[in-house]
Amino acid sequence: MTLTQKDEFSLKVFEAPEYTTDELKEFFERQIRREGILKKRELEILDGIQIVERPFRRISWKLENPSGFEKKVRSSFIDEELASMINDSDHRFLLWRPRYAILQVKESEDLVDIPFIDNVDAVQEVVDELVLMRWKGQELDDELKPRLRNIQADPLSAIALIVPRTPYGLKREAKLLEERRDIHSFVIASSLIMNCSPKEIVTGVDTGERVFVKTIVAKYCDVSNKMSRILFLETPGASSLRDAQKSGLALKRICDLYPEYKELIEKSFRK
């Protein structure tokens, strides 16, 4: 499936609340790990705070219901910066921000020095994989339903009480149930990030505008300066700094899964 990239080069950002340096510092200092009950000893120090703008891409899905009559379009946003780094199909769900599709976007004059990062090929790969696996999941899901019905006997029927199920039949049923569970889980997960229903079928995909997401990054070092950790706050659509921290958990998870990304973040603090 080919993405259609629009000629959209204006610098745009999501509307987000503004926080003072003192507010950010106070919040991040409260996140310092401590031990003890009364006199809590700090186990780490706040090593620095950065505010960065990270590029995301709007992806619009053309959808049809199973009958092919109802057509609609839904949008989501994908992390363009990290699209080339994440290779595992399950981990790629961490790249998506479906709730950003309802946020207001505005022009920005503060991003003139941000270099143009064209990672559309990586975005293409992620979207292609998602759509193909969703199609496969929808086909297999519908295929497995009647097969399961044929294998599973009604536990209340007389024949089920008289003729016990064979070990082979039980194993085969368990295998099909496990297969269907994995397939169904992927279809459900893809529906959540695409802002659509599990039954809707993708018939086309368009890439749209690039929008920058304000991300606040904090680095902590333990008192021995041997270990470090990173916290992220994604502020668009967040009602508070605590809410922004929850939005940043996907980035934190990527840091845990991909140490090379954490190294890049830490290097930026040393500049």
HUHU-V491256 format. One record per residue. RES is the residue in one letter. SS is DSSP state (@ for helix, = for strand, . for the rest). PSI is psi in whole degrees, 0 to 359 (* if undefined). NEAR is the number of other ideal C-beta (glycine too) atoms within 12 Angstrom. Layout:
res->(RES,RES)
ss->(SS,SS)
psi->(PSI,PSI)
near->(NEAR,NEAR)
This chain:
res->(M,T,L,T,Q,K,D,E,F,S,L,K,V,F,E,A,P,E,Y,T,T,D,E,L,K,E,F,F,E,R,Q,I,R,R,E,G,I,L,K,K,R,E,L,E,I,L,D,G,I,Q,I,V,E,R,P,F,R,R,I,S,W,K,L,E,N,P,S,G,F,E,K,K,V,R,S,S,F,I,D,E,E,L,A,S,M,I,N,D,S,D,H,R,F,L,L,W,R,P,R,Y,A,I,L,Q,V,K,E,S,E,D,L,V,D,I,P,F,I,D,N,V,D,A,V,Q,E,V,V,D,E,L,V,L,M,R,W,K,G,Q,E,L,D,D,E,L,K,P,R,L,R,N,I,Q,A,D,P,L,S,A,I,A,L,I,V,P,R,T,P,Y,G,L,K,R,E,A,K,L,L,E,E,R,R,D,I,H,S,F,V,I,A,S,S,L,I,M,N,C,S,P,K,E,I,V,T,G,V,D,T,G,E,R,V,F,V,K,T,I,V,A,K,Y,C,D,V,S,N,K,M,S,R,I,L,F,L,E,T,P,G,A,S,S,L,R,D,A,Q,K,S,G,L,A,L,K,R,I,C,D,L,Y,P,E,Y,K,E,L,I,E,K,S,F,R,K)
ss->(.,.,.,.,=,.,.,.,.,.,.,=,=,=,.,=,.,.,.,.,@,@,@,@,@,@,@,@,@,@,.,.,.,=,=,.,.,.,.,.,=,=,.,=,=,=,=,=,=,=,=,=,=,=,=,=,=,=,=,=,=,=,=,=,.,.,.,.,.,.,=,=,=,=,=,=,=,=,=,.,.,.,.,.,.,.,.,.,.,.,@,@,@,@,@,=,.,@,@,@,@,@,.,.,=,=,=,.,.,.,.,.,.,.,.,.,.,.,.,@,@,@,@,@,@,@,@,@,@,@,@,@,@,@,@,@,@,@,@,@,@,@,@,@,@,@,@,@,@,@,@,.,.,.,.,.,.,@,@,@,@,@,.,.,.,.,@,@,@,@,@,@,@,@,@,@,@,@,@,@,@,@,@,@,@,@,@,@,@,@,@,@,@,@,.,.,.,.,.,.,=,=,=,=,=,=,=,=,=,=,=,=,=,=,=,=,=,=,=,=,=,=,.,.,.,.,.,=,=,=,=,=,=,=,.,=,.,.,.,.,@,@,@,@,@,@,@,.,@,@,@,@,@,@,@,@,@,.,@,@,@,@,@,@,@,@,@,@,@,.,.)
psi->(131,133,144,111,121,153,83,101,0,149,119,153,157,143,135,151,150,140,144,163,319,321,318,315,317,317,312,329,331,343,359,134,136,164,158,166,303,296,88,124,131,130,352,171,153,113,343,160,135,150,121,154,121,134,133,157,136,128,124,131,128,126,151,150,168,331,343,3,310,126,142,171,134,152,157,175,141,144,103,326,319,3,328,348,327,119,331,131,325,319,335,342,335,346,343,146,80,328,344,343,338,0,155,141,141,157,148,138,2,355,21,336,359,124,151,120,109,100,31,332,319,321,318,314,316,315,317,313,317,312,316,317,327,315,312,317,318,320,312,326,314,327,323,334,307,328,319,322,324,326,320,124,152,117,343,355,155,321,326,330,331,317,105,155,141,155,322,317,319,318,317,319,316,319,316,321,319,317,315,324,315,317,314,321,319,317,317,314,317,326,322,317,343,357,43,181,157,337,344,140,132,126,352,157,137,139,142,220,152,131,134,139,122,120,127,127,131,140,134,144,141,166,338,355,27,333,151,160,157,138,142,142,120,112,335,130,0,137,347,172,325,319,321,327,321,321,334,2,331,317,320,320,320,321,319,323,331,90,333,330,319,321,320,318,315,325,326,335,340,355,*)
near->(23,14,29,18,25,17,10,22,16,19,24,31,32,35,22,31,22,18,22,14,14,11,20,29,19,17,26,34,22,19,30,26,23,19,14,10,7,7,8,12,14,19,20,27,23,29,26,24,31,28,26,29,32,43,37,43,44,38,47,30,38,24,31,22,17,16,10,12,10,17,18,21,24,29,33,40,42,47,41,38,32,38,37,24,28,34,19,16,24,19,25,34,31,31,43,36,39,29,24,39,31,18,29,15,28,20,19,22,12,16,25,12,10,20,12,17,25,20,28,29,19,28,38,27,24,40,40,24,29,38,34,20,27,39,23,22,32,30,17,23,31,21,18,28,20,13,19,25,14,15,23,22,21,12,11,8,11,10,12,14,12,9,11,12,19,12,10,11,18,16,14,20,23,18,18,27,20,16,23,28,19,22,29,25,21,32,34,23,25,41,30,22,34,37,26,34,23,25,21,29,31,38,22,22,34,28,37,30,30,38,39,37,44,37,38,39,37,39,31,29,23,21,18,10,12,10,18,28,27,42,39,41,40,38,38,36,27,30,14,16,32,18,20,34,29,21,32,34,21,36,39,27,23,32,30,17,23,25,15,17,31,27,16,22,34,25,15,20,22,13,10)
